[in-house]
Amino acid sequence: MIMPDKVEVGLKYYQELAKGIDEGRAEIVSLDEVMDTPAGKFQQVLKTEETTTLEPGEKEYKFYAPGIGLIQDDTLKLAKYELPNTS
């Protein structure tokens, strides 16, 4: 999955597009979530709602923290992370 450069609530994009195999779509539903994970508390978290035509009615939510990336996928939460040394 590649997050679009421009992020705003309501933006929809394909994550996978393989007809009949995987047809995942995501929509940005929030830009200001606050999430607690074992790795810490994150603010200004981006929340996506994912759907697929292969499983109508099913929804999955993922959460992305600025500068970190994916911090929660369904019930799985980020436990630890390390930022690159920039000095």
PyMOL commands that place a pseudoatom at each C-alpha (Angstrom):
pseudoatom trace, name=CA, resn=MET, resi=1, chain=A, elem=C, hetatm=0, pos=[0.000, 0.000, 0.000]
pseudoatom trace, name=CA, resn=ILE, resi=2, chain=A, elem=C, hetatm=0, pos=[1.224, 3.456, -0.857]
pseudoatom trace, name=CA, resn=MET, resi=3, chain=A, elem=C, hetatm=0, pos=[-0.331, 6.363, 0.977]
pseudoatom trace, name=CA, resn=PRO, resi=4, chain=A, elem=C, hetatm=0, pos=[-1.230, 9.228, -1.373]
pseudoatom trace, name=CA, resn=ASP, resi=5, chain=A, elem=C, hetatm=0, pos=[0.859, 12.409, -1.125]
pseudoatom trace, name=CA, resn=LYS, resi=6, chain=A, elem=C, hetatm=0, pos=[-2.206, 14.546, -0.492]
pseudoatom trace, name=CA, resn=VAL, resi=7, chain=A, elem=C, hetatm=0, pos=[-4.115, 13.422, 2.589]
pseudoatom trace, name=CA, resn=GLU, resi=8, chain=A, elem=C, hetatm=0, pos=[-7.549, 14.760, 3.452]
pseudoatom trace, name=CA, resn=VAL, resi=9, chain=A, elem=C, hetatm=0, pos=[-10.710, 13.333, 4.945]
pseudoatom trace, name=CA, resn=GLY, resi=10, chain=A, elem=C, hetatm=0, pos=[-12.837, 11.694, 2.258]
pseudoatom trace, name=CA, resn=LEU, resi=11, chain=A, elem=C, hetatm=0, pos=[-9.924, 10.831, -0.046]
pseudoatom trace, name=CA, resn=LYS, resi=12, chain=A, elem=C, hetatm=0, pos=[-10.368, 7.316, -1.499]
pseudoatom trace, name=CA, resn=TYR, resi=13, chain=A, elem=C, hetatm=0, pos=[-7.701, 5.203, -3.147]
pseudoatom trace, name=CA, resn=TYR, resi=14, chain=A, elem=C, hetatm=0, pos=[-7.011, 1.623, -4.220]
pseudoatom trace, name=CA, resn=GLN, resi=15, chain=A, elem=C, hetatm=0, pos=[-4.611, -0.442, -2.173]
pseudoatom trace, name=CA, resn=GLU, resi=16, chain=A, elem=C, hetatm=0, pos=[-4.709, -3.528, -4.369]
pseudoatom trace, name=CA, resn=LEU, resi=17, chain=A, elem=C, hetatm=0, pos=[-6.317, -3.920, -7.748]
pseudoatom trace, name=CA, resn=ALA, resi=18, chain=A, elem=C, hetatm=0, pos=[-6.225, -7.524, -8.974]
pseudoatom trace, name=CA, resn=LYS, resi=19, chain=A, elem=C, hetatm=0, pos=[-9.653, -8.332, -10.423]
pseudoatom trace, name=CA, resn=GLY, resi=20, chain=A, elem=C, hetatm=0, pos=[-11.242, -11.230, -8.562]
pseudoatom trace, name=CA, resn=ILE, resi=21, chain=A, elem=C, hetatm=0, pos=[-8.180, -11.728, -6.330]
pseudoatom trace, name=CA, resn=ASP, resi=22, chain=A, elem=C, hetatm=0, pos=[-7.804, -8.590, -4.247]
pseudoatom trace, name=CA, resn=GLU, resi=23, chain=A, elem=C, hetatm=0, pos=[-9.681, -5.348, -4.812]
pseudoatom trace, name=CA, resn=GLY, resi=24, chain=A, elem=C, hetatm=0, pos=[-8.936, -3.347, -1.669]
pseudoatom trace, name=CA, resn=ARG, resi=25, chain=A, elem=C, hetatm=0, pos=[-9.948, 0.284, -1.303]
pseudoatom trace, name=CA, resn=ALA, resi=26, chain=A, elem=C, hetatm=0, pos=[-9.284, 2.692, 1.509]
pseudoatom trace, name=CA, resn=GLU, resi=27, chain=A, elem=C, hetatm=0, pos=[-10.850, 5.978, 2.524]
pseudoatom trace, name=CA, resn=ILE, resi=28, chain=A, elem=C, hetatm=0, pos=[-9.298, 8.481, 4.897]
pseudoatom trace, name=CA, resn=VAL, resi=29, chain=A, elem=C, hetatm=0, pos=[-11.930, 9.021, 7.584]
pseudoatom trace, name=CA, resn=SER, resi=30, chain=A, elem=C, hetatm=0, pos=[-9.995, 11.064, 10.169]
pseudoatom trace, name=CA, resn=LEU, resi=31, chain=A, elem=C, hetatm=0, pos=[-6.762, 13.007, 10.575]
pseudoatom trace, name=CA, resn=ASP, resi=32, chain=A, elem=C, hetatm=0, pos=[-6.906, 13.772, 14.279]
pseudoatom trace, name=CA, resn=GLU, resi=33, chain=A, elem=C, hetatm=0, pos=[-7.255, 10.504, 16.184]
pseudoatom trace, name=CA, resn=VAL, resi=34, chain=A, elem=C, hetatm=0, pos=[-5.384, 9.932, 19.455]
pseudoatom trace, name=CA, resn=MET, resi=35, chain=A, elem=C, hetatm=0, pos=[-4.155, 6.352, 19.917]
pseudoatom trace, name=CA, resn=ASP, resi=36, chain=A, elem=C, hetatm=0, pos=[-2.553, 4.510, 22.820]
pseudoatom trace, name=CA, resn=THR, resi=37, chain=A, elem=C, hetatm=0, pos=[-0.354, 1.553, 21.909]
pseudoatom trace, name=CA, resn=PRO, resi=38, chain=A, elem=C, hetatm=0, pos=[2.285, -0.407, 23.829]
pseudoatom trace, name=CA, resn=ALA, resi=39, chain=A, elem=C, hetatm=0, pos=[4.826, 1.775, 21.954]
pseudoatom trace, name=CA, resn=GLY, resi=40, chain=A, elem=C, hetatm=0, pos=[3.307, 4.984, 23.306]
pseudoatom trace, name=CA, resn=LYS, resi=41, chain=A, elem=C, hetatm=0, pos=[0.564, 7.541, 22.799]
pseudoatom trace, name=CA, resn=PHE, resi=42, chain=A, elem=C, hetatm=0, pos=[0.226, 9.123, 19.353]
pseudoatom trace, name=CA, resn=GLN, resi=43, chain=A, elem=C, hetatm=0, pos=[-1.667, 12.250, 18.280]
pseudoatom trace, name=CA, resn=GLN, resi=44, chain=A, elem=C, hetatm=0, pos=[-2.830, 13.531, 14.884]
pseudoatom trace, name=CA, resn=VAL, resi=45, chain=A, elem=C, hetatm=0, pos=[-3.262, 9.923, 13.813]
pseudoatom trace, name=CA, resn=LEU, resi=46, chain=A, elem=C, hetatm=0, pos=[-4.675, 9.233, 10.347]
pseudoatom trace, name=CA, resn=LYS, resi=47, chain=A, elem=C, hetatm=0, pos=[-7.498, 6.653, 10.294]
pseudoatom trace, name=CA, resn=THR, resi=48, chain=A, elem=C, hetatm=0, pos=[-8.477, 4.712, 7.184]
pseudoatom trace, name=CA, resn=GLU, resi=49, chain=A, elem=C, hetatm=0, pos=[-11.523, 2.562, 6.513]
pseudoatom trace, name=CA, resn=GLU, resi=50, chain=A, elem=C, hetatm=0, pos=[-10.745, -0.345, 4.202]
pseudoatom trace, name=CA, resn=THR, resi=51, chain=A, elem=C, hetatm=0, pos=[-13.244, -2.282, 2.120]
pseudoatom trace, name=CA, resn=THR, resi=52, chain=A, elem=C, hetatm=0, pos=[-13.162, -4.821, -0.700]
pseudoatom trace, name=CA, resn=THR, resi=53, chain=A, elem=C, hetatm=0, pos=[-15.707, -5.814, -3.322]
pseudoatom trace, name=CA, resn=LEU, resi=54, chain=A, elem=C, hetatm=0, pos=[-14.800, -9.432, -2.553]
pseudoatom trace, name=CA, resn=GLU, resi=55, chain=A, elem=C, hetatm=0, pos=[-16.321, -9.155, 0.952]
pseudoatom trace, name=CA, resn=PRO, resi=56, chain=A, elem=C, hetatm=0, pos=[-19.252, -6.697, 0.721]
pseudoatom trace, name=CA, resn=GLY, resi=57, chain=A, elem=C, hetatm=0, pos=[-20.150, -5.083, 4.030]
pseudoatom trace, name=CA, resn=GLU, resi=58, chain=A, elem=C, hetatm=0, pos=[-16.828, -5.923, 5.696]
pseudoatom trace, name=CA, resn=LYS, resi=59, chain=A, elem=C, hetatm=0, pos=[-14.779, -2.991, 7.003]
pseudoatom trace, name=CA, resn=GLU, resi=60, chain=A, elem=C, hetatm=0, pos=[-11.344, -2.800, 8.550]
pseudoatom trace, name=CA, resn=TYR, resi=61, chain=A, elem=C, hetatm=0, pos=[-9.694, 0.191, 10.163]
pseudoatom trace, name=CA, resn=LYS, resi=62, chain=A, elem=C, hetatm=0, pos=[-6.004, 1.091, 10.188]
pseudoatom trace, name=CA, resn=PHE, resi=63, chain=A, elem=C, hetatm=0, pos=[-4.229, 3.905, 12.003]
pseudoatom trace, name=CA, resn=TYR, resi=64, chain=A, elem=C, hetatm=0, pos=[-1.068, 5.740, 10.901]
pseudoatom trace, name=CA, resn=ALA, resi=65, chain=A, elem=C, hetatm=0, pos=[1.040, 8.089, 13.070]
pseudoatom trace, name=CA, resn=PRO, resi=66, chain=A, elem=C, hetatm=0, pos=[2.968, 10.992, 11.512]
pseudoatom trace, name=CA, resn=GLY, resi=67, chain=A, elem=C, hetatm=0, pos=[6.641, 10.132, 11.029]
pseudoatom trace, name=CA, resn=ILE, resi=68, chain=A, elem=C, hetatm=0, pos=[6.074, 6.534, 12.176]
pseudoatom trace, name=CA, resn=GLY, resi=69, chain=A, elem=C, hetatm=0, pos=[3.581, 4.840, 9.839]
pseudoatom trace, name=CA, resn=LEU, resi=70, chain=A, elem=C, hetatm=0, pos=[1.158, 2.036, 10.665]
pseudoatom trace, name=CA, resn=ILE, resi=71, chain=A, elem=C, hetatm=0, pos=[0.537, 1.823, 14.416]
pseudoatom trace, name=CA, resn=GLN, resi=72, chain=A, elem=C, hetatm=0, pos=[-2.648, -0.265, 14.519]
pseudoatom trace, name=CA, resn=ASP, resi=73, chain=A, elem=C, hetatm=0, pos=[-4.139, -2.814, 12.121]
pseudoatom trace, name=CA, resn=ASP, resi=74, chain=A, elem=C, hetatm=0, pos=[-7.380, -4.315, 13.465]
pseudoatom trace, name=CA, resn=THR, resi=75, chain=A, elem=C, hetatm=0, pos=[-6.385, -5.608, 16.928]
pseudoatom trace, name=CA, resn=LEU, resi=76, chain=A, elem=C, hetatm=0, pos=[-2.616, -5.559, 16.302]
pseudoatom trace, name=CA, resn=LYS, resi=77, chain=A, elem=C, hetatm=0, pos=[-0.891, -2.537, 17.840]
pseudoatom trace, name=CA, resn=LEU, resi=78, chain=A, elem=C, hetatm=0, pos=[2.647, -1.217, 17.485]
pseudoatom trace, name=CA, resn=ALA, resi=79, chain=A, elem=C, hetatm=0, pos=[4.763, -2.513, 20.366]
pseudoatom trace, name=CA, resn=LYS, resi=80, chain=A, elem=C, hetatm=0, pos=[8.092, -0.815, 19.666]
pseudoatom trace, name=CA, resn=TYR, resi=81, chain=A, elem=C, hetatm=0, pos=[9.752, 1.455, 17.111]
pseudoatom trace, name=CA, resn=GLU, resi=82, chain=A, elem=C, hetatm=0, pos=[13.037, 3.211, 16.531]
pseudoatom trace, name=CA, resn=LEU, resi=83, chain=A, elem=C, hetatm=0, pos=[13.527, 6.423, 14.652]
pseudoatom trace, name=CA, resn=PRO, resi=84, chain=A, elem=C, hetatm=0, pos=[16.581, 6.639, 12.410]
pseudoatom trace, name=CA, resn=ASN, resi=85, chain=A, elem=C, hetatm=0, pos=[19.578, 8.481, 13.832]
pseudoatom trace, name=CA, resn=THR, resi=86, chain=A, elem=C, hetatm=0, pos=[19.750, 11.734, 11.878]
pseudoatom trace, name=CA, resn=SER, resi=87, chain=A, elem=C, hetatm=0, pos=[22.843, 13.222, 13.544]
for i in range(1, 87): cmd.bond("trace and resi %d" % i, "trace and resi %d" % (i + 1))
show_as sticks, trace
zoom trace
